[in-house]
């Protein structure tokens, strides 16, 4: 068993080879059948329109009234329309008009929206004000009416109409880009580039454009689809360039002959429908490919860093199970948490055994990815759905919790008899509800209190956790209180139903040291007052020394050492524990002042 | 490395430049205000801060969130607006530089940010990230890449790390990359904004040792911003304590973290838990005593 990262691999982490991301995107896109089919359809439409003269000898505008409404077959594979024009030729040449028109609209929208959005988002100031105001103005103009006015004054021209349509779509692109730039310019890597001395133009080119790219492509594909619809609509109304074959004009003609030859509606309808649907679906598929799609699996798994280890590898459990004395509140034996992956599974918690007695604080210590939080979540039954949990025993106060049953038993206990204090106080309060209702609701549900009883108890709890003005906090929203106060509120919530066991996941990591000290004091006094058992997950040995009775040190999903806190700090036995304790800087020598520069007595006053 | 031009590897010993006679950096009466929204009073993040940093020196800047310590670092970097006061670097005022002059200062003042995940552009390879500050100065691509190899070696990353993307590295490794980027133009001062607080314990110690080693070799000065007194004691020659936008105490690392004078520093020190149960119990008792004294004197004051 290797415990310390080998000197060669700093941080002990393997480094994988980088795949070229662009190539991967295309491959990922083609793997998605919807995207492949959509791309094929769009490609076919473009090709057929481009190769129109090769595919048909007929003139799309050449009418021959003698052959009006001829059936399909012979010289006219799809027949002729109401004035005897070849349907296939009109379909192919019409594709050119439709595609060029919508491409023009998209180009106008992107070419206007992207640069303006970049400048407004990056430089802000007066330009941003003017541009945003104009964008809002254009967005509020009813598009169809404006198009009709323009066509009325310049005459019927498809391309003019589509250019105006592009102008109308530009604010959408502008706002998208501006929003993205606004977010990216706050990124630290952009600050770092500024400090490095990069000019604004260079920063935009290197750092900002990359972020803007993908969403703009997706939006462009969507505009492409909408453009075809709008254009066909205008042409159907007879507002397109006269004499030019187009899908919309074909629809118009077919509509005139709907009783005599309804099949004429089919071809332009099919062309429009397929192209629009294909571009819409392609847009969705692109979004999935670029942003990981709806699954978003990587985000859900909190800090679970997989332990790279082959499945089935069997080693004896590193620790003998603690002898049970009978008054254990929680007994966990052989707990294992795995996540499925492409080939087999990754083990994040491996044969962990632990016990917590009433009135005892157990510290679960380890570095990121050690599996400490996953262990705590497994006890709580809060792991994501794809996690597989197994355990020989998982007994809480005499009741077997079971691991397969994610629902009933644990749900009944969670909140009621097992309380949970999370790491990020702010993200664990619902911003749209007042603190009071978030505190009172679980008590009404679990303890069956009336509204006024629950409020009374909530106010008492807020006072108990050291909040100076409980009544004000009770009616406040989460954003109105500080992080330290929010953590106190969450502790109040965790103990509100008088649980027997409290699971705290890095409860003070997000807090300032002075606040941390107060919160730890609070947790200790509540725990002693109510004789609760407690599992405290932390990476901070100072916190462990402050509050824990017993400590279990985790590494790579396993407990490598467990001992009473005093023994562990006095005589750590496992090399990994020793390495961690040696890394704490508490007893390191303070650095000596730099005596020689003569700049010590500066303006420090 | 012979391929590297001399100006890319300059070392700042105690050299003869007259600009080096005074302190490397001095901040005098610095006030930073952020405009309030809709006619509200502006928020004053720094209320007249003064300090100096000598060449090759580490000044630790400790404080809690909202104390203004990060703002001070950002003001020195030109990323926060200076309302009043002056920042002088090698005898020259830098608090109100034009864009071009500010960019030129990238040669001398660099930064390492707290979060190694957002301080590296996820879309760029390590090579691109590290050559970026070099190419700005007109260094040829080949010289820049040679310098990058040297930098990677300095921060003890494998030489082939350059072709990879940030996401393939752990937090500690990323922070080394950020340090390499800061070092690329051999600056005289690096503002380190909580560079180790996002790291695991074992990585934290390694990165700190790396920073000390680099300083001893290149005489770079650090403004080391952190909330952790044990970190600051380990790396700083001198320590300044910030509280509500003001510096309340300065002194050597040993005196500020050993016998703090200001009540806030005392509170800060007693609040930091010691990784030792018996000593932590003592410290906790001392902290409670201090809090009790404080509230007693507050009562006496209000009575």
Boltz contact constraints between the chains, C-beta under 6 A:
constraints:
  - contact:
      token1: [A, 10]
      token2: [B, 173]
      max_distance: 6.0
  - contact:
      token1: [A, 11]
      token2: [B, 170]
      max_distance: 6.0
  - contact:
      token1: [A, 11]
      token2: [B, 172]
      max_distance: 6.0
  - contact:
      token1: [A, 11]
      token2: [B, 173]
      max_distance: 6.0
  - contact:
      token1: [A, 11]
      token2: [B, 203]
      max_distance: 6.0
  - contact:
      token1: [A, 13]
      token2: [B, 170]
      max_distance: 6.0
  - contact:
      token1: [A, 15]
      token2: [B, 168]
      max_distance: 6.0
  - contact:
      token1: [A, 16]
      token2: [B, 168]
      max_distance: 6.0
  - contact:
      token1: [A, 18]
      token2: [B, 164]
      max_distance: 6.0
  - contact:
      token1: [A, 18]
      token2: [B, 165]
      max_distance: 6.0
  - contact:
      token1: [A, 187]
      token2: [B, 118]
      max_distance: 6.0
  - contact:
      token1: [A, 188]
      token2: [B, 113]
      max_distance: 6.0
  - contact:
      token1: [A, 188]
      token2: [B, 118]
      max_distance: 6.0
  - contact:
      token1: [A, 188]
      token2: [B, 119]
      max_distance: 6.0
  - contact:
      token1: [A, 189]
      token2: [B, 119]
      max_distance: 6.0
  - contact:
      token1: [A, 189]
      token2: [B, 120]
      max_distance: 6.0
  - contact:
      token1: [A, 189]
      token2: [B, 121]
      max_distance: 6.0
  - contact:
      token1: [A, 191]
      token2: [B, 79]
      max_distance: 6.0
  - contact:
      token1: [A, 192]
      token2: [B, 119]
      max_distance: 6.0
  - contact:
      token1: [A, 195]
      token2: [B, 77]
      max_distance: 6.0
  - contact:
      token1: [A, 195]
      token2: [B, 106]
      max_distance: 6.0
  - contact:
      token1: [A, 195]
      token2: [B, 111]
      max_distance: 6.0
  - contact:
      token1: [A, 196]
      token2: [B, 106]
      max_distance: 6.0
  - contact:
      token1: [A, 196]
      token2: [B, 133]
      max_distance: 6.0
  - contact:
      token1: [A, 197]
      token2: [B, 103]
      max_distance: 6.0
  - contact:
      token1: [A, 197]
      token2: [B, 106]
      max_distance: 6.0
  - contact:
      token1: [A, 197]
      token2: [B, 136]
      max_distance: 6.0
  - contact:
      token1: [A, 198]
      token2: [B, 136]
      max_distance: 6.0
  - contact:
      token1: [A, 207]
      token2: [B, 121]
      max_distance: 6.0
  - contact:
      token1: [A, 210]
      token2: [B, 123]
      max_distance: 6.0
  - contact:
      token1: [A, 367]
      token2: [B, 200]
      max_distance: 6.0
  - contact:
      token1: [A, 368]
      token2: [B, 200]
      max_distance: 6.0
  - contact:
      token1: [A, 512]
      token2: [B, 64]
      max_distance: 6.0
  - contact:
      token1: [A, 512]
      token2: [B, 65]
      max_distance: 6.0
  - contact:
      token1: [A, 513]
      token2: [B, 271]
      max_distance: 6.0
  - contact:
      token1: [A, 513]
      token2: [B, 272]
      max_distance: 6.0
  - contact:
      token1: [A, 514]
      token2: [B, 271]
      max_distance: 6.0
  - contact:
      token1: [A, 517]
      token2: [B, 271]
      max_distance: 6.0
  - contact:
      token1: [A, 541]
      token2: [B, 275]
      max_distance: 6.0
  - contact:
      token1: [A, 542]
      token2: [B, 273]
      max_distance: 6.0
  - contact:
      token1: [A, 542]
      token2: [B, 274]
      max_distance: 6.0
  - contact:
      token1: [A, 542]
      token2: [B, 275]
      max_distance: 6.0
  - contact:
      token1: [A, 543]
      token2: [B, 273]
      max_distance: 6.0
  - contact:
      token1: [A, 545]
      token2: [B, 275]
      max_distance: 6.0
  - contact:
      token1: [A, 545]
      token2: [B, 276]
      max_distance: 6.0
  - contact:
      token1: [A, 545]
      token2: [B, 277]
      max_distance: 6.0
  - contact:
      token1: [A, 545]
      token2: [B, 280]
      max_distance: 6.0
  - contact:
      token1: [A, 546]
      token2: [B, 273]
      max_distance: 6.0
  - contact:
      token1: [A, 546]
      token2: [B, 280]
      max_distance: 6.0
  - contact:
      token1: [A, 565]
      token2: [B, 277]
      max_distance: 6.0
  - contact:
      token1: [A, 566]
      token2: [B, 277]
      max_distance: 6.0
  - contact:
      token1: [A, 569]
      token2: [B, 276]
      max_distance: 6.0
  - contact:
      token1: [A, 569]
      token2: [B, 277]
      max_distance: 6.0
  - contact:
      token1: [A, 580]
      token2: [B, 201]
      max_distance: 6.0
  - contact:
      token1: [A, 583]
      token2: [B, 201]
      max_distance: 6.0
  - contact:
      token1: [A, 583]
      token2: [B, 202]
      max_distance: 6.0
  - contact:
      token1: [A, 583]
      token2: [B, 205]
      max_distance: 6.0
  - contact:
      token1: [A, 584]
      token2: [B, 275]
      max_distance: 6.0
  - contact:
      token1: [A, 585]
      token2: [B, 230]
      max_distance: 6.0
  - contact:
      token1: [A, 585]
      token2: [B, 234]
      max_distance: 6.0
  - contact:
      token1: [A, 586]
      token2: [B, 230]
      max_distance: 6.0
  - contact:
      token1: [A, 586]
      token2: [B, 274]
      max_distance: 6.0
  - contact:
      token1: [A, 586]
      token2: [B, 275]
      max_distance: 6.0
  - contact:
      token1: [A, 588]
      token2: [B, 234]
      max_distance: 6.0
  - contact:
      token1: [A, 590]
      token2: [B, 233]
      max_distance: 6.0
  - contact:
      token1: [A, 590]
      token2: [B, 253]
      max_distance: 6.0
  - contact:
      token1: [A, 590]
      token2: [B, 254]
      max_distance: 6.0
  - contact:
      token1: [A, 590]
      token2: [B, 257]
      max_distance: 6.0
  - contact:
      token1: [A, 591]
      token2: [B, 236]
      max_distance: 6.0
  - contact:
      token1: [A, 591]
      token2: [B, 237]
      max_distance: 6.0
  - contact:
      token1: [A, 591]
      token2: [B, 253]
      max_distance: 6.0
  - contact:
      token1: [A, 593]
      token2: [B, 237]
      max_distance: 6.0
  - contact:
      token1: [A, 593]
      token2: [B, 238]
      max_distance: 6.0
  - contact:
      token1: [A, 593]
      token2: [B, 252]
      max_distance: 6.0
  - contact:
      token1: [A, 594]
      token2: [B, 57]
      max_distance: 6.0
  - contact:
      token1: [A, 594]
      token2: [B, 237]
      max_distance: 6.0
  - contact:
      token1: [A, 597]
      token2: [B, 54]
      max_distance: 6.0
  - contact:
      token1: [A, 599]
      token2: [B, 23]
      max_distance: 6.0
  - contact:
      token1: [A, 599]
      token2: [B, 52]
      max_distance: 6.0
  - contact:
      token1: [A, 599]
      token2: [B, 54]
      max_distance: 6.0
  - contact:
      token1: [A, 602]
      token2: [B, 23]
      max_distance: 6.0
  - contact:
      token1: [A, 602]
      token2: [B, 52]
      max_distance: 6.0
  - contact:
      token1: [A, 603]
      token2: [B, 28]
      max_distance: 6.0
  - contact:
      token1: [A, 603]
      token2: [B, 50]
      max_distance: 6.0
  - contact:
      token1: [A, 604]
      token2: [B, 250]
      max_distance: 6.0
